[in-house]
Amino acid sequence: MKHLTDIEIAQKATLSHIKEIAQKLKIEEDDLEMYGKYKAKLPLNLINEEAIKSNNLVLVTALTPTPAGEGKTTVSIGLTEGLNKIGKQATVVLREPSLGPVFGMKGGAAGGGYSQVVPMEDINLHFTGDFNAIEKANNLLSALIDNNLQSKVGNLNLDARTILWKRVIDMNDRALREITIGLGGISNGIPRQDGFNITPASEVMAILCMASNFEDLKQRLGDVFIGFTFTKKAIFARDLNAENAMAILLKDAIKPNLVQTLEKNPAIIHGGPFANIAQGTNTIIATKMGLSLSNYVVTEAGFGADLGAEKFLNIKCAHAGLNPKCVVLVATIRALRHHGGAEREEYNTPNLERVKKGFENLEKHIENIRKFNIEPVVAINSFVSDSIEEVNLIIESCKSLNVHAVVSEGWANGGEGTKNLAKAVVDIVENKATQFKPLYDWNSPMREKIETIAKEIYGADGVDFDKKALLNLRRIDRLGFNNFAVCMAKTQKSFSDDETKKGRPTGFRVSVREIEIAAGARFVIPILGKMMRMPGLPPIPASTNMHIDNNGVISGLS
């Protein structure tokens, strides 16, 4: 029997009109800004700070990711279905997918199997235009910067060699990493070296995800740090009077998007920064919207818990005053085999010893979550290649740590397959939840904050700061940014900054090459190793297997 692909499952679903989904959240039809029948934007006045305090936030994260993928989004959606199945009012709040990975190698981010958000094609493609608006706001600032370089009116005396702001595009395109602009004569501008980042890496994306309201968004856009004048004066976007024009382009993008799951439960999708180079979680506004309207909100943070969860907790929750009650750590038997030493061709071959060895990675993530004063639940995302012996080993190993591990079958069975996981989460929320506490104080010295993350979360013995990073620390101090949060840019493939170190490496130090400033987002970005802000396409991109027929029906999208 042929198994249906994710897109075939999504296309067979009968969707409810979005106003019917809104009714489940007690949202009036007049409050919806509808994008067709199945998508709508929600006004910010629906956010209720008092309701937020009494409702329950659950974070879904994972062990260190592998090439096979772990399925955080699938588990997040499945858990939401399961919570509704057992009588809890739950909404899933997710990030928006980036077009680069969709057409490249990773694929989309709308879940999988029978745990999906729909309309799947719309969500994975242009959706409601948020990414386009972020891209345009970012590139408007780029155009204003280059225009000022050659303008005789209001010239800021900006030293082009110090400009830190880059253009963005939402596509994987390695040819744009390093470019020269302004060629072709005086009328075309001042020649200088520049480059493109992918849109999820834009500081405008980070700002949208950190903003609490529209006024805060404008303030943060004005605070974007651009570079220095020839007399070493710091220049910000507000010096170009850019913030209002940029905000105009984001007037709709700031509003969260309402869609639905396959089981017709509410889903809010908004913002989409990557977790290895940015904060890796949806907007504060979207999370607060969900908590204003639902008793339970399930959200996810990108890559492993050492990246997405650490940033979600230390940056997003610490700033927004959010109090997550439970963290779900997604693990797969295949990933544990990988961290136990299995090669890619062995991922689907049962091997008890490799799983036992790989459990060290999951154990470190469990320890890390508890450092935030939160209890985890382990979700074993089920695959047909799992053996009963391997699953039982994980359940018993977790039990020895007083952690509940539950098999999650949301991909195959939707909410029916995640009811046990939902019950385990509710047990934590109702009986064991304690007050979340961040790992560090934002007002601590910058170097101390970086070392705390490296030692406590990664397990490093220490941090080595390259010469450029030390100069950057002095710049941060001179500009008065020491009270910013820390958003580490690090490989997602290892606890260390060396992607070849699998499992739970020990006896290592991490190196900070440089530290970037995201003044509008209120965090700095230490770069560990060589981090790519503009991905390239693989030898055979996913786009080559996509098709669309004369009726507009898409296939090959995943």
N, C-alpha and C positions, 0 to 999 in steps of 0.2 A: 504494500500500500504506500503510495506516494505521500510524503509528509508535506504539508503546506508551508510555504515560506512565510516570513513575518508579514510581508506586504500582502500576500494572498489572504492571510488571516484577517488583516486589517480591512481589506477591500470587501470581504464577505460580511463584515459587521454591519448591522443596522444601527445607525446613529440617531440619537435623540436631538431634537432642536436645542440649541444652546440655552434658550430661555427656560427649558425644562430642567436642565442641569443647574441653572442659576436658582431655580425655585428650591432646590435641595439645600441651598445655602441661604435661603430667605432673601434673595436679591430680587428687587423689583425689575420688571422688564425695562422700565424707563431708565434705569441706571446702567443698562448694558449699552456699550458701543459695539454693535454687531459687525463682524466681517463675514458676511454670508450667513449661512444657517448654523454653522458648527464652531465658530470662533467668536470671541468677544473680548473687548478690553473692559477692565473694571476701574471705576473712578476711585481716587485715593481717599475720598471722604468716607469710604466704607471701613477704613481701618479704625479699630476701636481698642485703644490702649488698655482699657479695663478688662475687656474680654480676653485679650492676649495673656494676661497674668493668670487667668483661671484655666486656660486650655493647655494641651500637652504637645510638646515638640519632640519628635523622634528623628534622629539622624541615622541615615544609612551610609556606611563607608565600607572599606574592604581591607583585606590583607594586601601586601605588596603585589601589584598587578603583574600579569604575565602576558605573553603574546596571544594566549588563548582567550583572554577576557574573562572577567568574573561575573558580570551581570548585575551591577549595583542598581541601575535604573530599572531593570526587570524586577528585581527584588523589591525596590521601593514601590513600584506600581502594584505588584502582587500583594505586598503587605497591606497596602491601602485597601485593596479589594477584600483581603482577609479580615481586616478590622471591621469593615462594613458588614461582612458576612456574620460576624459574631455580635453585631448590634451596636457597634461604636460608629459615631459620625466622624468620618475621616476624609481628608483631602490630601492628595499628593502635590507637592510643590517642587518643580524641577527646573533645570537650566534649559535654555534653547540650544539646539544643535548648531554647529558651525558647518558651512558648506564645504570648507576645505576637506575635513575628514570624511564627510558624506561621499564626496566624489573621489577621495583618495584611498585610504586603506582601512580606517577604523569603521566607517559606516555611520549610520545615523545614531540618534540618541532618544528614541521614542519607546524604549523597552523592546520586548521580544515575545514571540509565541502568543500565549493568551494573557500576557500581562503587558499591555501596550496602552499608550495614549493615542487618541485619534482626533482628527484625520491625520494619519501617519505621514502621507506624502506632503501635506501642507506644512506640518510641523518641521519636517526634515529639510524643506526647501525654503521658500522666502517667508513663510508664516505670515506675520502681520507687519513685516518690514522693520522690526526693531534693529536688526543688525545693519541694515542699509542706513538707517538714521544715525547709528553710532559711527559708522564708517564716514558718512558725510560730515558729521560734526567734527570728527577727528581731522579730516582732510581740509575742512574749512580753515581750521587753525593753521594747518601747514601752509595753505595759500596765503593767509594773512601774514605769516612770518616771512615768507619769501617776497611778498609784496613790499613789506616794510624795509627789507634789506636795500631795495633800490629806490625807495620813495624819498623825495625831497621834502615832503610834508609829514611832520610827525615822526621822523626817523628816530629810532631808539638807540642808534649807534651799536646795534647788536653785532657781536663778533660771530660770524657764521661758523667758525671752527668750534664754537662751544655749544651749538644748537643740539639739543638732546631729543627733540620731538621728531617722530617719524610718521610717514604716511602709512595707511593700512588698507588692506583689501581682504575680503572674506573668501580666500581661495588659497590652496597650497600652490605656491609658485616660487621655487628656489631662485629663479632668475632675477627676482626683485629684491633679494636680500641686500645687495650692494649695488647702487646705481649712481650715476652722475646726472645732475639736473641743471637746468639753466643754460644749456648749450645753444648755439645758433645765433649769438649776437646779443647786443645790449637790450633789444626789445623783448628778449626771452628771459631776462632775469640775470641773477648773479650765479655763475657756475659754482657748484659745490657738491661734495659727496653726500649722498642721502641713502635711503633704503626704505623698504616696506616691512611692516610686521603684519601678521594675520589679525583680523579684527578682534577676536577674543583676547588678544594680548594688548589691545589699546587701553591706555589709561582712562579713556572715556567710558569703556566698558566697566572698568573697575569702579569708576566714580558713580555710574548708574547703579551699580550693585551695592554701593555703600551709602548712597543718598537716602535721607529719611523723608524728604518732601521736595517740592519743586524749588523752593527758595534755597534749600540746602544744596540741591543740584547746581544751581547757578553759582553759588558761592564757591563750590568745589571746582567747577570749570574755570573760574577766574583764578584759582590757586595753582593751576597747572604750571609747573616750573619748566621754562623753555631753555634758558642758557644765561650767558653773561654779556655785558657790554665790554667794549675795549678798556673801560676803566674798572672792570670787575664788579659792576653792579648787577645783582640778580634780576632777571626779567621773567615776568609771569604772564599768563594769558590775559589777565586783567589790564596789563599795560598796553595791550592791543585792543582793549574794549571788546574782547571776543566772546565773553561769557553769555551775553544775552542772545547773540546770533546763534551760538552753539546750542543754547537751551531751546531756542525756537525750533531747531531741527529735532529736538528730543521731546517735544511737548506731548506726543502720543506714545513714544517709546518708553516713557517713565511709567506708564500704566500697565499693570500685569495682564496677562492673557489667560482667559478661561477656556478650557476645552474639556474633554471627557475621557474616561478610561473605557476599555472594551465592555466593562460591566456597568457603564453609565454612571460612574461616580465622578465627582468633580476633580479636575486637575488644573493647577495654575502653573504656567510656564513663563519664565521671565529672566532674561540675562543669561550670559553664557561664557564666563571667563574660564580658561584652562586652569588646571590645578598645579601643574608643574612650573608654570611661569607667572601665574596670577592667583587669585584667592579661591578659584575653583568651586564657587557655589552661587546659587541664584541670588536675586536682589533681596535686601533687607525688607523692602516694600512688599515683595511677593510673599515672603515668609510671614510677615505681620498681617498681611491680608488673609492668608490661610488661617492663622491663629485667631483672627477676628471673627471668622465665619464658621470654624469647625472645632469640635472638641479635640480631635487628634489631627496633627499635621505630620506627614512623613516627607522628609526631604533628603537629598543626597549631596555628597561632596565628592569631587573628582579624585581619581586614582586611589592610592592607598591612604590609610588613616594617618600616615606620617606626613602627608601633604594636605589633601583635602580636609580631613577632619581637624588636623592641627590648626589650619587657617580658619576653618569655620568656627572653631571654638575660641581661639585666641584673638582673632580679628573681628569676625562678624558678630558673634554672640557677646563678646566683651564690650564692643562698641554700642550695639543695639540694645543691650540689657536683656537678651534672650536667655531662657533657662531650659536647655534641653534635658529631658527626663530620662532618656534611654538612648544608647547607641547600638545599632545593629551592625555587626562586623560580618560582611559577606566573605565566605570562603568557598572554594571549590576543591574537590579532590584532585582535579587536574593541576590546579595551582600549587597545592601542597606537594604533589609529585615533582613539579618544577623546582620548588624551593628545596626539595630533598635531593636534587641533582639530576632529575630526568631531563633528557633532551626532548626537543619538540616532537619527534616521531614516537616518543614513549609516553606522551601525555595521556593517551587513552588506554594505556596498559596498566592494570592493577599491580601495585607494588607496595606492600605494607611497610617495608623498611623506608622507602623514600617518603611516604606520607608521614611516618613517625619523625623522620629527620626534618621534613618541611614544616611540621607543627611548630617548630621553634620560632618561625616567622610570625605565625598567628599569635603565639604566646606573648611575643613582644608587643604586638598591637593591643592585646588585651591589657597588658600592664600599663601601656601608654594611656588608654582611655580612662583607666582608674585614677590616673594622676590628675584628672580633671574633676574627680569626685562624682563620676557617673558610672553606673553599672552597664556592662555590655551584654548583648545576646548574640550568639554566633548563628548565622543563617548558612547552612550548608546548601548552596545552590545546586540542585540535583542535575546530574548528567547520566545518560544511559550506561556510560563506561564505569560508573562508580561500583565498587564491590561492597557488599554488606559489611565485610570485615573492616574495610577502610573507613566506612561511615561510622561504625561502632567505635573504632579507635579514636576518632575525633570527638565523638560524644562523651566517651569515658575520660579522655584527656582533658576536655573542658570541665567535666564534672569534678575532676580532681582540683581544679582551680576555682570551684564554686561558680562556674559559668554554665548557663543553660545553652546547649547547642541543639538546633532544630533543623531537620531537613525541610527545605523550601522547594515546593514543586509548582511555583507560580507560572513558569514558562509553559508547562504542559497542561496545567489544570486551573489557572487563574486563581481566584479567591478561594476556591475549594482546596487548592493545594497549599495555601498559606495560613489556614486557620490556626494550626498549632503554633506557627511563628507569631501570629497576632496575639494569641493567648499568652505566650511567653513575654512579649513586649508589654502587654497590659499588666501582667504580674509585676514587672519591674516598675512601671509607672505608678501603679496603685499601692505597692507594698515596699519598694526599696529605693525609690527615687530620692535623691538628696540634692542639696543646692550646688549647682555647677560652680566651679571656681576656675578662672584662667590659670595658665601655667606661669605667666609672668605679668608684672605690672607695666603698663605702657610707659610709665614715668621712670622706669629703671634705665640705667645707662644703655645706649644702643648696643655696644659690644657685649654687654652682659646678657641682653635679650637674645642675641644671635647664638651665644655660647650655650644658653639654657636650652634652646630648641635642639641644637646639635647634640648635646650631651644627654638630655632627658628623653627626647623623642627618637633620635637616630641611634643613640648608644655610642656616639663618638667619644674618644678620649679627650679631644680638644679641637680647637679651630685655628687654622693658620690663615692669616690675612696677607694677601699679596700687597705689593707696594701701592698699586692703584686703589685697592680696597681701603688701605690706611689713609690715603689722600681723600677718598670719598667720605670716610668717617669724620675727618676734620671739616670737610665741606658741610656735612649734615649738622655738625655742631655749630659751625659759623652761621648757617642759615636758620638755626633755631628749631630744627626738626627732630631733636632727640626724643621727644615724647610721642613719636609715631610708632605704629605697630611694625612687625617684621613679617614680610611675605617672601619666604625662601623660594628661590628658583633652583630646582634640583632634579636630577633624573628620577623618574617615577619607578624605575626598575629595581632599585635597591634602597635599603636604609641609608647606605653610604652615598658618596658622590661618585662612586665607581659602579657603573651599571652591571659589571660582571660579578659583583659580590652578591650572591643569592642568599636566601635564608635569613639568618640572623648574624650578620658579620660582627666581629669583635676586634679589638686591638687596632682600630683605625682612627685617623684624624680626617677632618674635612677641610677643604681649602676654599676660601672666599676670594674670587678673582677680582670682583668689583662690586659696588653697591649702587644701584640706581635709586632715584628719588621719584616717588609718585605722590607729589604734595597734595594734589586734589583728592586722592584716595586716602591720604593720611597714613601711608605706610612706605617703608623703604624695601628694596628688593635686592638682597644679597645674591649674587650669581655664583653658584657652586659648580665649577667645571664649565664646559662650553654648552650653554643652553641656546636652543634654536627658537627664535621668535617668529620665524617664517618657515613652516614645514615644506618639504618637497613631496612630489607625488612618487609612489612606488613604481617599479618597472611596469607592472600591469595595474593601472588605477581601477578602482571600482566602477568608474564611469564607463569603461569599455564594455561592461556587461549590462548596462542599463538600456532599456528600450521604452518607447512610447508609441502607441498605435494611433490610428486616425481618429479614434474616439477620445483620445487623451488619457487612456489607461496606461499607467506606468508599471513596468516590471523591472526586477533586478536591483531595486532600491532596498537597502537593508539598514 
